[in-house]
Amino acid sequence: MLLASVVIPNYNGKEYLKACLDSLPRGESYEIIVVDNGSSDGSAAMVEQEFPGVCLIRNDCNEGFDAAVNAGIRKASAEYVILLNNDTTVDESFLQALVDGLDRHPECFSASSCMVTMKDPEILDDTGDYYCVLGWAFTLKKGKKRSTRCREQKCFAACGGASIYRKKVFDRIGLFDENHFAYLEDIDIGFRAQIAGYRNIYIPEAVCRHVGSGSSGSRYNSFKIKLSAQNSIYLIYKNMPLLMLLINLPFLLVGHLVKFVFFLLKGHAGDYLAGIGKGFRLSFSRQGRAKKVPFRWRHLGQYCRIQWNLWVNLIRRFINY
């Protein structure tokens, strides 16, 4: 019986991809799909030669994280889809723990894993993603000891780097938004799932090790800062109805001002402002407007719950709990 389809997007990640594939279990319970985004480092050839049981999808160029995972999701045959970054390796029980987690929570669309650092598996890297009224996405206890975040609990969204999704829900809310290209697409789809009435959860028993920035190269770089800034604006436009936007606007302005000062001190103020500008242009472009989530009165209760979580997550952000 096929329990889950594992989708791994890859772009010039050959040095990481082999270890990732080696860590995954073999057998009839899982299918593995690698989507290569036009890599030039021999990644695709390595998969074909050394992992003949893996389904390989080749894109001619780098179409972005979202297009790659969407291609894998469309190809997936199982009820559950597990997304995995190419710079991760997983524990033996990782896949089963994620499947069991969604089985226990039929109200959930997705489940996020316990990502730890590759250098030190006792240090947390990601424990589910959160979003607050300042317009900031974050994870809790990053850099802390694993023992401090061992409780299963709801999160705003599952981290797209190592998570599981209920495939049938994509038919209702849509796939990952390819306008993002990369970054914050997991917050976006978690937001959309909540509007539709689903929840997202963190499963601490599903442990994987993560290098971090394996494709983009570093934590702060021009490419990542511009895209993240762009998508932070687009995310707000797309998912917040007018009243929610007006309620949150003072806090969103403060949040983006703080980010600007932060990147100014890092020497990336120009990149951040360029990304903000691109975010507004994307939001009001034809392709951006086409993706905006329409307000429905039947979802009012869900919006109220989301708004409450935005406030609660602001507190979580500053006490790191």
Secondary structure, DSSP 8 states (H G I E B T S, - for coil): ---EEEEEEESS-HHHHHHHHHHS--SSSEEEEEEEES-SSSHHHHHHHH-TTSEEEEESS---HHHHHHHHHHH--SSEEEEE-TTEEE-TTHHHHHHHHHHH-TTEEEEEEEEEESS-TTBEEES-EEE-TTS-EEESSTTSBGGGG-S-EEESB--TTEEEEEHHHHHHH-S--TTS-SSSHHHHHHHHHHHTT-EEEEEEEEEEEE-SSTTT-SSS-HHHHHHHHHHHHHHHHHH--HHHHHHHHHHHHHHHHHHHHHHHHHT-HHHHHHHHHHHHHHHTSHHHHHH-----GGGHHHHHHHHHHHHHHHHHHHHT-
